[in-house]
């Protein structure tokens, strides 16, 4: 899973951020039981959402 965001700051060149998250549903399915797999997926997607919000907020 990866998140990419780009923004333009006043009087500055554009910058882009890429946050790579090592989160694989296949890995979770192979190495975790059903409940752990669901929690793993939920936690990584929640983290991805919060990182996206942080990146967008820092560009404001």
CHARMM-style PDB file with segment names, atoms N, HN, CA, C and O in Angstrom:
ATOM      1  N   UNK     1       0.854  -1.157   0.000  1.00  0.00      PROA
ATOM      2  CA  UNK     1       0.000   0.000   0.000  1.00  0.00      PROA
ATOM      3  C   UNK     1       0.899   1.219   0.000  1.00  0.00      PROA
ATOM      4  O   UNK     1       1.878   1.264   0.746  1.00  0.00      PROA
ATOM      5  N   UNK     2       0.594   2.190  -0.805  1.00  0.00      PROA
ATOM      6  HN  UNK     2      -0.201   2.154  -1.411  1.00  0.00      PROA
ATOM      7  CA  UNK     2       1.363   3.428  -0.767  1.00  0.00      PROA
ATOM      8  C   UNK     2       0.433   4.612  -0.939  1.00  0.00      PROA
ATOM      9  O   UNK     2      -0.630   4.515  -1.552  1.00  0.00      PROA
ATOM     10  N   UNK     3       0.858   5.717  -0.386  1.00  0.00      PROA
ATOM     11  HN  UNK     3       1.721   5.795   0.112  1.00  0.00      PROA
ATOM     12  CA  UNK     3       0.097   6.950  -0.472  1.00  0.00      PROA
ATOM     13  C   UNK     3       0.989   7.963  -1.145  1.00  0.00      PROA
ATOM     14  O   UNK     3       2.156   8.099  -0.779  1.00  0.00      PROA
ATOM     15  N   UNK     4       0.469   8.670  -2.112  1.00  0.00      PROA
ATOM     16  HN  UNK     4      -0.479   8.560  -2.410  1.00  0.00      PROA
ATOM     17  CA  UNK     4       1.236   9.734  -2.754  1.00  0.00      PROA
ATOM     18  C   UNK     4       0.450  11.026  -2.637  1.00  0.00      PROA
ATOM     19  O   UNK     4      -0.765  11.049  -2.838  1.00  0.00      PROA
ATOM     20  N   UNK     5       1.152  12.096  -2.311  1.00  0.00      PROA
ATOM     21  HN  UNK     5       2.138  12.077  -2.148  1.00  0.00      PROA
ATOM     22  CA  UNK     5       0.502  13.402  -2.238  1.00  0.00      PROA
ATOM     23  C   UNK     5       1.483  14.440  -2.735  1.00  0.00      PROA
ATOM     24  O   UNK     5       2.687  14.327  -2.505  1.00  0.00      PROA
ATOM     25  N   UNK     6       0.978  15.438  -3.408  1.00  0.00      PROA
ATOM     26  HN  UNK     6       0.000  15.529  -3.595  1.00  0.00      PROA
ATOM     27  CA  UNK     6       1.827  16.525  -3.893  1.00  0.00      PROA
ATOM     28  C   UNK     6       1.125  17.836  -3.602  1.00  0.00      PROA
ATOM     29  O   UNK     6      -0.103  17.914  -3.619  1.00  0.00      PROA
ATOM     30  N   UNK     7       1.910  18.861  -3.335  1.00  0.00      PROA
ATOM     31  HN  UNK     7       2.908  18.798  -3.321  1.00  0.00      PROA
ATOM     32  CA  UNK     7       1.325  20.170  -3.105  1.00  0.00      PROA
ATOM     33  C   UNK     7       2.315  21.240  -3.513  1.00  0.00      PROA
ATOM     34  O   UNK     7       3.500  20.967  -3.705  1.00  0.00      PROA
ATOM     35  N   UNK     8       1.821  22.462  -3.644  1.00  0.00      PROA
ATOM     36  HN  UNK     8       0.859  22.684  -3.488  1.00  0.00      PROA
ATOM     37  CA  UNK     8       2.661  23.591  -4.033  1.00  0.00      PROA
ATOM     38  C   UNK     8       2.671  24.586  -2.882  1.00  0.00      PROA
ATOM     39  O   UNK     8       1.613  25.010  -2.417  1.00  0.00      PROA
ATOM     40  N   UNK     9       3.840  24.953  -2.427  1.00  0.00      PROA
ATOM     41  HN  UNK     9       4.700  24.608  -2.804  1.00  0.00      PROA
ATOM     42  CA  UNK     9       3.955  25.972  -1.388  1.00  0.00      PROA
ATOM     43  C   UNK     9       4.238  27.311  -2.051  1.00  0.00      PROA
ATOM     44  O   UNK     9       4.889  27.353  -3.096  1.00  0.00      PROA
ATOM     45  N   UNK    10       3.768  28.397  -1.471  1.00  0.00      PROA
ATOM     46  HN  UNK    10       3.239  28.363  -0.623  1.00  0.00      PROA
ATOM     47  CA  UNK    10       4.068  29.712  -2.044  1.00  0.00      PROA
ATOM     48  C   UNK    10       5.578  29.943  -2.118  1.00  0.00      PROA
ATOM     49  O   UNK    10       6.303  29.622  -1.176  1.00  0.00      PROA
ATOM     50  N   UNK    11       6.045  30.488  -3.218  1.00  0.00      PROA
ATOM     51  HN  UNK    11       5.456  30.748  -3.983  1.00  0.00      PROA
ATOM     52  CA  UNK    11       7.460  30.807  -3.442  1.00  0.00      PROA
ATOM     53  C   UNK    11       8.370  29.587  -3.282  1.00  0.00      PROA
ATOM     54  O   UNK    11       9.504  29.700  -2.817  1.00  0.00      PROA
ATOM     55  N   UNK    12       7.874  28.467  -3.660  1.00  0.00      PROA
ATOM     56  HN  UNK    12       6.952  28.375  -4.038  1.00  0.00      PROA
ATOM     57  CA  UNK    12       8.671  27.254  -3.533  1.00  0.00      PROA
ATOM     58  C   UNK    12       8.334  26.316  -4.680  1.00  0.00      PROA
ATOM     59  O   UNK    12       7.260  26.392  -5.277  1.00  0.00      PROA
ATOM     60  N   UNK    13       9.264  25.444  -4.968  1.00  0.00      PROA
ATOM     61  HN  UNK    13      10.136  25.382  -4.482  1.00  0.00      PROA
ATOM     62  CA  UNK    13       8.976  24.436  -5.988  1.00  0.00      PROA
ATOM     63  C   UNK    13       8.025  23.397  -5.401  1.00  0.00      PROA
ATOM     64  O   UNK    13       7.889  23.278  -4.184  1.00  0.00      PROA
ATOM     65  N   UNK    14       7.393  22.675  -6.256  1.00  0.00      PROA
ATOM     66  HN  UNK    14       7.503  22.772  -7.245  1.00  0.00      PROA
ATOM     67  CA  UNK    14       6.452  21.668  -5.747  1.00  0.00      PROA
ATOM     68  C   UNK    14       7.231  20.553  -5.067  1.00  0.00      PROA
ATOM     69  O   UNK    14       8.368  20.248  -5.427  1.00  0.00      PROA
ATOM     70  N   UNK    15       6.615  19.983  -4.122  1.00  0.00      PROA
ATOM     71  HN  UNK    15       5.691  20.230  -3.830  1.00  0.00      PROA
ATOM     72  CA  UNK    15       7.214  18.871  -3.399  1.00  0.00      PROA
ATOM     73  C   UNK    15       6.233  17.710  -3.430  1.00  0.00      PROA
ATOM     74  O   UNK    15       5.017  17.904  -3.450  1.00  0.00      PROA
ATOM     75  N   UNK    16       6.756  16.555  -3.432  1.00  0.00      PROA
ATOM     76  HN  UNK    16       7.744  16.397  -3.416  1.00  0.00      PROA
ATOM     77  CA  UNK    16       5.860  15.409  -3.341  1.00  0.00      PROA
ATOM     78  C   UNK    16       6.332  14.494  -2.235  1.00  0.00      PROA
ATOM     79  O   UNK    16       7.528  14.372  -1.968  1.00  0.00      PROA
ATOM     80  N   UNK    17       5.402  13.874  -1.618  1.00  0.00      PROA
ATOM     81  HN  UNK    17       4.431  13.973  -1.835  1.00  0.00      PROA
ATOM     82  CA  UNK    17       5.667  12.945  -0.539  1.00  0.00      PROA
ATOM     83  C   UNK    17       5.161  11.587  -0.977  1.00  0.00      PROA
ATOM     84  O   UNK    17       4.114  11.479  -1.616  1.00  0.00      PROA
ATOM     85  N   UNK    18       5.879  10.590  -0.644  1.00  0.00      PROA
ATOM     86  HN  UNK    18       6.729  10.677  -0.125  1.00  0.00      PROA
ATOM     87  CA  UNK    18       5.385   9.242  -0.876  1.00  0.00      PROA
ATOM     88  C   UNK    18       5.657   8.453   0.388  1.00  0.00      PROA
ATOM     89  O   UNK    18       6.796   8.355   0.845  1.00  0.00      PROA
ATOM     90  N   UNK    19       4.630   7.911   0.927  1.00  0.00      PROA
ATOM     91  HN  UNK    19       3.705   7.991   0.556  1.00  0.00      PROA
ATOM     92  CA  UNK    19       4.740   7.113   2.132  1.00  0.00      PROA
ATOM     93  C   UNK    19       4.468   5.677   1.727  1.00  0.00      PROA
ATOM     94  O   UNK    19       3.371   5.346   1.277  1.00  0.00      PROA
ATOM     95  N   UNK    20       5.452   4.843   1.885  1.00  0.00      PROA
ATOM     96  HN  UNK    20       6.343   5.112   2.250  1.00  0.00      PROA
ATOM     97  CA  UNK    20       5.269   3.436   1.543  1.00  0.00      PROA
ATOM     98  C   UNK    20       4.929   2.666   2.805  1.00  0.00      PROA
ATOM     99  O   UNK    20       5.611   2.774   3.824  1.00  0.00      PROA
ATOM    100  N   UNK    21       3.892   1.909   2.718  1.00  0.00      PROA
ATOM    101  HN  UNK    21       3.338   1.822   1.890  1.00  0.00      PROA
ATOM    102  CA  UNK    21       3.497   1.092   3.842  1.00  0.00      PROA
ATOM    103  C   UNK    21       3.604  -0.363   3.427  1.00  0.00      PROA
ATOM    104  O   UNK    21       3.052  -0.775   2.406  1.00  0.00      PROA
ATOM    105  N   UNK    22       4.303  -1.118   4.212  1.00  0.00      PROA
ATOM    106  HN  UNK    22       4.751  -0.784   5.041  1.00  0.00      PROA
ATOM    107  CA  UNK    22       4.437  -2.537   3.919  1.00  0.00      PROA
ATOM    108  C   UNK    22       3.241  -3.227   4.566  1.00  0.00      PROA
ATOM    109  O   UNK    22       3.283  -3.655   5.720  1.00  0.00      PROA
ATOM    110  N   UNK    23       2.204  -3.313   3.797  1.00  0.00      PROA
ATOM    111  HN  UNK    23       2.169  -2.966   2.860  1.00  0.00      PROA
ATOM    112  CA  UNK    23       0.975  -3.913   4.286  1.00  0.00      PROA
ATOM    113  C   UNK    23       0.397  -4.751   3.164  1.00  0.00      PROA
ATOM    114  O   UNK    23      -0.088  -4.220   2.165  1.00  0.00      PROA
ATOM    115  N   UNK    24       0.448  -6.013   3.327  1.00  0.00      PROA
ATOM    116  HN  UNK    24       0.842  -6.444   4.138  1.00  0.00      PROA
ATOM    117  CA  UNK    24      -0.017  -6.913   2.289  1.00  0.00      PROA
ATOM    118  C   UNK    24      -1.158  -7.776   2.808  1.00  0.00      PROA
ATOM    119  O   UNK    24      -1.035  -8.461   3.823  1.00  0.00      PROA
ATOM    120  N   UNK    25      -2.255  -7.723   2.095  1.00  0.00      PROA
ATOM    121  HN  UNK    25      -2.355  -7.166   1.270  1.00  0.00      PROA
ATOM    122  CA  UNK    25      -3.386  -8.562   2.473  1.00  0.00      PROA
ATOM    123  C   UNK    25      -3.016 -10.031   2.321  1.00  0.00      PROA
ATOM    124  O   UNK    25      -3.425 -10.862   3.132  1.00  0.00      PROA
ATOM    125  N   UNK    26      -2.245 -10.357   1.288  1.00  0.00      PROA
ATOM    126  HN  UNK    26      -1.913  -9.682   0.629  1.00  0.00      PROA
ATOM    127  CA  UNK    26      -1.812 -11.738   1.107  1.00  0.00      PROA
ATOM    128  C   UNK    26      -0.968 -12.199   2.288  1.00  0.00      PROA
ATOM    129  O   UNK    26      -1.128 -13.322   2.766  1.00  0.00      PROA
ATOM    130  N   UNK    27      -0.062 -11.328   2.765  1.00  0.00      PROA
ATOM    131  HN  UNK    27       0.068 -10.416   2.376  1.00  0.00      PROA
ATOM    132  CA  UNK    27       0.763 -11.678   3.926  1.00  0.00      PROA
ATOM    133  C   UNK    27      -0.140 -11.935   5.122  1.00  0.00      PROA
ATOM    134  O   UNK    27       0.027 -12.924   5.837  1.00  0.00      PROA
ATOM    135  N   UNK    28      -1.096 -11.041   5.334  1.00  0.00      PROA
ATOM    136  HN  UNK    28      -1.231 -10.238   4.754  1.00  0.00      PROA
ATOM    137  CA  UNK    28      -1.997 -11.183   6.474  1.00  0.00      PROA
ATOM    138  C   UNK    28      -2.779 -12.487   6.384  1.00  0.00      PROA
ATOM    139  O   UNK    28      -2.957 -13.182   7.385  1.00  0.00      PROA
ATOM    140  N   UNK    29      -3.245 -12.816   5.185  1.00  0.00      PROA
ATOM    141  HN  UNK    29      -3.101 -12.251   4.373  1.00  0.00      PROA
ATOM    142  CA  UNK    29      -4.016 -14.047   5.014  1.00  0.00      PROA
ATOM    143  C   UNK    29      -3.169 -15.283   5.293  1.00  0.00      PROA
ATOM    144  O   UNK    29      -3.652 -16.265   5.857  1.00  0.00      PROA
ATOM    145  N   UNK    30      -1.896 -15.225   4.890  1.00  0.00      PROA
ATOM    146  HN  UNK    30      -1.504 -14.428   4.431  1.00  0.00      PROA
ATOM    147  CA  UNK    30      -1.027 -16.387   5.049  1.00  0.00      PROA
ATOM    148  C   UNK    30      -0.524 -16.565   6.475  1.00  0.00      PROA
ATOM    149  O   UNK    30      -0.362 -17.695   6.935  1.00  0.00      PROA
ATOM    150  N   UNK    31      -0.273 -15.461   7.181  1.00  0.00      PROA
ATOM    151  HN  UNK    31      -0.404 -14.543   6.807  1.00  0.00      PROA
ATOM    152  CA  UNK    31       0.421 -15.549   8.459  1.00  0.00      PROA
ATOM    153  C   UNK    31      -0.424 -15.216   9.682  1.00  0.00      PROA
ATOM    154  O   UNK    31       0.030 -15.407  10.810  1.00  0.00      PROA
ATOM    155  N   UNK    32      -1.618 -14.731   9.487  1.00  0.00      PROA
ATOM    156  HN  UNK    32      -1.987 -14.575   8.570  1.00  0.00      PROA
ATOM    157  CA  UNK    32      -2.460 -14.367  10.610  1.00  0.00      PROA
ATOM    158  C   UNK    32      -3.783 -15.108  10.518  1.00  0.00      PROA
ATOM    159  O   UNK    32      -4.233 -15.475   9.433  1.00  0.00      PROA
ATOM    160  N   UNK    33      -4.408 -15.326  11.692  1.00  0.00      PROA
ATOM    161  HN  UNK    33      -4.042 -15.028  12.573  1.00  0.00      PROA
ATOM    162  CA  UNK    33      -5.731 -15.949  11.636  1.00  0.00      PROA
ATOM    163  C   UNK    33      -6.758 -14.907  11.188  1.00  0.00      PROA
ATOM    164  O   UNK    33      -6.408 -13.742  10.996  1.00  0.00      PROA
ATOM    165  N   UNK    34      -7.991 -15.300  11.024  1.00  0.00      PROA
ATOM    166  HN  UNK    34      -8.276 -16.245  11.181  1.00  0.00      PROA
ATOM    167  CA  UNK    34      -9.028 -14.424  10.478  1.00  0.00      PROA
ATOM    168  C   UNK    34      -9.177 -13.101  11.207  1.00  0.00      PROA
ATOM    169  O   UNK    34      -9.198 -12.044  10.577  1.00  0.00      PROA
ATOM    170  N   UNK    35      -9.281 -13.151  12.546  1.00  0.00      PROA
ATOM    171  HN  UNK    35      -9.263 -14.010  13.058  1.00  0.00      PROA
ATOM    172  CA  UNK    35      -9.476 -11.921  13.316  1.00  0.00      PROA
ATOM    173  C   UNK    35      -8.237 -11.033  13.248  1.00  0.00      PROA
ATOM    174  O   UNK    35      -8.363  -9.819  13.083  1.00  0.00      PROA
ATOM    175  N   UNK    36      -7.047 -11.610  13.373  1.00  0.00      PROA
ATOM    176  HN  UNK    36      -6.945 -12.595  13.508  1.00  0.00      PROA
ATOM    177  CA  UNK    36      -5.810 -10.826  13.292  1.00  0.00      PROA
ATOM    178  C   UNK    36      -5.665 -10.185  11.920  1.00  0.00      PROA
ATOM    179  O   UNK    36      -5.211  -9.046  11.807  1.00  0.00      PROA
ATOM    180  N   UNK    37      -6.051 -10.916  10.878  1.00  0.00      PROA
ATOM    181  HN  UNK    37      -6.419 -11.841  10.970  1.00  0.00      PROA
ATOM    182  CA  UNK    37      -5.970 -10.393   9.519  1.00  0.00      PROA
ATOM    183  C   UNK    37      -6.872  -9.171   9.356  1.00  0.00      PROA
ATOM    184  O   UNK    37      -6.467  -8.180   8.749  1.00  0.00      PROA
ATOM    185  N   UNK    38      -8.084  -9.234   9.892  1.00  0.00      PROA
ATOM    186  HN  UNK    38      -8.413 -10.039  10.385  1.00  0.00      PROA
ATOM    187  CA  UNK    38      -9.010  -8.099   9.815  1.00  0.00      PROA
ATOM    188  C   UNK    38      -8.461  -6.897  10.579  1.00  0.00      PROA
ATOM    189  O   UNK    38      -8.541  -5.765  10.102  1.00  0.00      PROA
ATOM    190  N   UNK    39      -7.902  -7.144  11.765  1.00  0.00      PROA
ATOM    191  HN  UNK    39      -7.837  -8.063  12.153  1.00  0.00      PROA
ATOM    192  CA  UNK    39      -7.343  -6.054  12.570  1.00  0.00      PROA
ATOM    193  C   UNK    39      -6.136  -5.435  11.875  1.00  0.00      PROA
ATOM    194  O   UNK    39      -5.973  -4.215  11.879  1.00  0.00      PROA
ATOM    195  N   UNK    40      -5.293  -6.271  11.282  1.00  0.00      PROA
ATOM    196  HN  UNK    40      -5.425  -7.262  11.280  1.00  0.00      PROA
ATOM    197  CA  UNK    40      -4.115  -5.795  10.554  1.00  0.00      PROA
ATOM    198  C   UNK    40      -4.533  -4.874   9.417  1.00  0.00      PROA
ATOM    199  O   UNK    40      -3.966  -3.796   9.245  1.00  0.00      PROA
ATOM    200  N   UNK    41      -5.520  -5.296   8.645  1.00  0.00      PROA
ATOM    201  HN  UNK    41      -5.981  -6.172   8.784  1.00  0.00      PROA
ATOM    202  CA  UNK    41      -5.997  -4.495   7.516  1.00  0.00      PROA
ATOM    203  C   UNK    41      -6.622  -3.189   8.005  1.00  0.00      PROA
ATOM    204  O   UNK    41      -6.348  -2.122   7.455  1.00  0.00      PROA
ATOM    205  N   UNK    42      -7.461  -3.275   9.038  1.00  0.00      PROA
ATOM    206  HN  UNK    42      -7.684  -4.142   9.484  1.00  0.00      PROA
ATOM    207  CA  UNK    42      -8.117  -2.080   9.572  1.00  0.00      PROA
ATOM    208  C   UNK    42      -7.084  -1.089  10.107  1.00  0.00      PROA
ATOM    209  O   UNK    42      -7.197   0.112   9.857  1.00  0.00      PROA
ATOM    210  N   UNK    43      -6.086  -1.573  10.835  1.00  0.00      PROA
ATOM    211  HN  UNK    43      -5.995  -2.548  11.038  1.00  0.00      PROA
ATOM    212  CA  UNK    43      -5.065  -0.688  11.394  1.00  0.00      PROA
ATOM    213  C   UNK    43      -4.227  -0.023  10.314  1.00  0.00      PROA
ATOM    214  O   UNK    43      -3.914   1.162  10.429  1.00  0.00      PROA
ATOM    215  N   UNK    44      -3.857  -0.753   9.266  1.00  0.00      PROA
ATOM    216  HN  UNK    44      -4.112  -1.715   9.172  1.00  0.00      PROA
ATOM    217  CA  UNK    44      -3.029  -0.157   8.213  1.00  0.00      PROA
ATOM    218  C   UNK    44      -3.822   0.838   7.379  1.00  0.00      PROA
ATOM    219  O   UNK    44      -3.274   1.856   6.956  1.00  0.00      PROA
ATOM    220  N   UNK    45      -5.099   0.569   7.134  1.00  0.00      PROA
ATOM    221  HN  UNK    45      -5.545  -0.258   7.478  1.00  0.00      PROA
ATOM    222  CA  UNK    45      -5.892   1.538   6.373  1.00  0.00      PROA
ATOM    223  C   UNK    45      -6.167   2.784   7.207  1.00  0.00      PROA
ATOM    224  O   UNK    45      -6.208   3.889   6.665  1.00  0.00      PROA
ATOM    225  N   UNK    46      -6.355   2.625   8.513  1.00  0.00      PROA
ATOM    226  HN  UNK    46      -6.321   1.728   8.953  1.00  0.00      PROA
ATOM    227  CA  UNK    46      -6.534   3.782   9.397  1.00  0.00      PROA
ATOM    228  C   UNK    46      -5.268   4.620   9.418  1.00  0.00      PROA
ATOM    229  O   UNK    46      -5.339   5.847   9.355  1.00  0.00      PROA
ATOM    230  N   UNK    47      -4.115   3.980   9.504  1.00  0.00      PROA
ATOM    231  HN  UNK    47      -4.057   2.983   9.555  1.00  0.00      PROA
ATOM    232  CA  UNK    47      -2.843   4.700   9.483  1.00  0.00      PROA
ATOM    233  C   UNK    47      -2.666   5.434   8.162  1.00  0.00      PROA
ATOM    234  O   UNK    47      -2.217   6.580   8.145  1.00  0.00      PROA
ATOM    235  N   UNK    48      -3.011   4.793   7.065  1.00  0.00      PROA
ATOM    236  HN  UNK    48      -3.375   3.862   7.078  1.00  0.00      PROA
ATOM    237  CA  UNK    48      -2.898   5.429   5.751  1.00  0.00      PROA
ATOM    238  C   UNK    48      -3.778   6.672   5.680  1.00  0.00      PROA
ATOM    239  O   UNK    48      -3.363   7.696   5.137  1.00  0.00      PROA
ATOM    240  N   UNK    49      -4.977   6.589   6.219  1.00  0.00      PROA
ATOM    241  HN  UNK    49      -5.314   5.757   6.661  1.00  0.00      PROA
ATOM    242  CA  UNK    49      -5.886   7.737   6.229  1.00  0.00      PROA
ATOM    243  C   UNK    49      -5.298   8.889   7.035  1.00  0.00      PROA
ATOM    244  O   UNK    49      -5.310  10.034   6.584  1.00  0.00      PROA
ATOM    245  N   UNK    50      -4.781   8.588   8.229  1.00  0.00      PROA
ATOM    246  HN  UNK    50      -4.772   7.658   8.595  1.00  0.00      PROA
ATOM    247  CA  UNK    50      -4.217   9.639   9.083  1.00  0.00      PROA
ATOM    248  C   UNK    50      -2.971  10.268   8.463  1.00  0.00      PROA
ATOM    249  O   UNK    50      -2.773  11.478   8.572  1.00  0.00      PROA
ATOM    250  N   UNK    51      -2.147   9.477   7.826  1.00  0.00      PROA
ATOM    251  HN  UNK    51      -2.308   8.494   7.738  1.00  0.00      PROA
ATOM    252  CA  UNK    51      -0.965  10.028   7.154  1.00  0.00      PROA
ATOM    253  C   UNK    51      -1.368  10.942   6.005  1.00  0.00      PROA
ATOM    254  O   UNK    51      -0.753  11.988   5.799  1.00  0.00      PROA
ATOM    255  N   UNK    52      -2.388  10.559   5.262  1.00  0.00      PROA
ATOM    256  HN  UNK    52      -2.888   9.709   5.429  1.00  0.00      PROA
ATOM    257  CA  UNK    52      -2.874  11.404   4.173  1.00  0.00      PROA
ATOM    258  C   UNK    52      -3.381  12.734   4.717  1.00  0.00      PROA
ATOM    259  O   UNK    52      -3.079  13.787   4.155  1.00  0.00      PROA
ATOM    260  N   UNK    53      -4.145  12.698   5.800  1.00  0.00      PROA
ATOM    261  HN  UNK    53      -4.390  11.842   6.257  1.00  0.00      PROA
ATOM    262  CA  UNK    53      -4.642  13.936   6.417  1.00  0.00      PROA
ATOM    263  C   UNK    53      -3.492  14.808   6.896  1.00  0.00      PROA
ATOM    264  O   UNK    53      -3.529  16.027   6.724  1.00  0.00      PROA
ATOM    265  N   UNK    54      -2.480  14.208   7.489  1.00  0.00      PROA
ATOM    266  HN  UNK    54      -2.450  13.218   7.628  1.00  0.00      PROA
ATOM    267  CA  UNK    54      -1.324  14.959   7.973  1.00  0.00      PROA
ATOM    268  C   UNK    54      -0.587  15.632   6.821  1.00  0.00      PROA
ATOM    269  O   UNK    54      -0.202  16.797   6.925  1.00  0.00      PROA
ATOM    270  N   UNK    55      -0.390  14.913   5.737  1.00  0.00      PROA
ATOM    271  HN  UNK    55      -0.703  13.966   5.653  1.00  0.00      PROA
ATOM    272  CA  UNK    55       0.301  15.472   4.569  1.00  0.00      PROA
ATOM    273  C   UNK    55      -0.506  16.625   3.984  1.00  0.00      PROA
ATOM    274  O   UNK    55       0.052  17.673   3.657  1.00  0.00      PROA
ATOM    275  N   UNK    56      -1.810  16.437   3.851  1.00  0.00      PROA
ATOM    276  HN  UNK    56      -2.264  15.586   4.116  1.00  0.00      PROA
ATOM    277  CA  UNK    56      -2.650  17.494   3.288  1.00  0.00      PROA
ATOM    278  C   UNK    56      -2.715  18.708   4.213  1.00  0.00      PROA
ATOM    279  O   UNK    56      -2.730  19.844   3.738  1.00  0.00      PROA
ATOM    280  N   UNK    57      -2.755  18.483   5.519  1.00  0.00      PROA
ATOM    281  HN  UNK    57      -2.743  17.560   5.904  1.00  0.00      PROA
ATOM    282  CA  UNK    57      -2.796  19.595   6.472  1.00  0.00      PROA
ATOM    283  C   UNK    57      -1.495  20.390   6.446  1.00  0.00      PROA
ATOM    284  O   UNK    57      -1.510  21.611   6.604  1.00  0.00      PROA
ATOM    285  N   UNK    58      -0.382  19.711   6.250  1.00  0.00      PROA
ATOM    286  HN  UNK    58      -0.370  18.720   6.122  1.00  0.00      PROA
ATOM    287  CA  UNK    58       0.907  20.414   6.234  1.00  0.00      PROA
ATOM    288  C   UNK    58       1.072  21.253   4.976  1.00  0.00      PROA
ATOM    289  O   UNK    58       1.922  22.141   4.929  1.00  0.00      PROA
ATOM    290  N   UNK    59       0.268  20.979   3.961  1.00  0.00      PROA
ATOM    291  HN  UNK    59      -0.423  20.257   3.999  1.00  0.00      PROA
ATOM    292  CA  UNK    59       0.372  21.756   2.725  1.00  0.00      PROA
ATOM    293  C   UNK    59      -0.482  23.017   2.768  1.00  0.00      PROA
ATOM    294  O   UNK    59      -0.349  23.887   1.908  1.00  0.00      PROA
ATOM    295  N   UNK    60      -1.351  23.118   3.759  1.00  0.00      PROA
ATOM    296  HN  UNK    60      -1.458  22.411   4.458  1.00  0.00      PROA
ATOM    297  CA  UNK    60      -2.254  24.280   3.846  1.00  0.00      PROA
ATOM    298  C   UNK    60      -1.540  25.516   4.354  1.00  0.00      PROA
ATOM    299  OT1 UNK    60      -2.155  26.575   4.485  1.00  0.00      PROA
TER     300      UNK     60
END
